[in-house]
Amino acid sequence: MKLLALIMLFAVPLVSAWVMVEFRIGIPDERTAHGELNPDVPRLADWPLVEPRPAIDHGDWVLAFDCVGGCEADADQWWRLHRALGREAPRVTRLRLGPAESALPGEVLGEWQEPPGWRDGGQLWLLDPQGQAVLSYSAGVDPQDVLADINHLLRMNSDPATAQSDT
């Protein structure tokens, strides 16, 4: 009896885990990202931007937002979000696309040669250090949702400069 109880003690968790995975019982179907995956967005290097292209540090995540016109409020909103990142802020570069008179601190300006077909006015993109769009957000997205996504991605992807200095 004791041997059977011991076998059951180790077998029950394995069987219950198998049942959960096989029949999708108790597995959350919700996704954690607030943005949308958009595989149609090309790499940043392929975006139709006016030359000279904006200088973005290699290895930085990029928060690119499209200004349709008169978007000083949006630029300020994304500047505040960038400040809210705290010690992780140097890992993110903000790229404002559209006409602008001056850049806010830590912001890079760029302009479209011609608006691409995959772009919607006022859209926001989060790009990985290789320039690939990870998430896209429609105009009017809640900055707290974007902040949560950025924090999650930065936490899951360590800083290469820090990793090299630790070794």
Secondary structure, 3 states (H helix, E strand, C coil): CHHHHHHHHHHHHHHHHHHHHHHCCCCCCCCCCCCECCCCCCCHHHCCECCCCCCCCCCCEEEEEECCCCCHHHHHHHHHHHHHCHHHHHHEEEEEECCCCCCCCCEEEECECCCCCCCCCCCEEEECCCCCEEEEECCCCCHHHHHHHHHHHHHHCCCHHHHHHHC
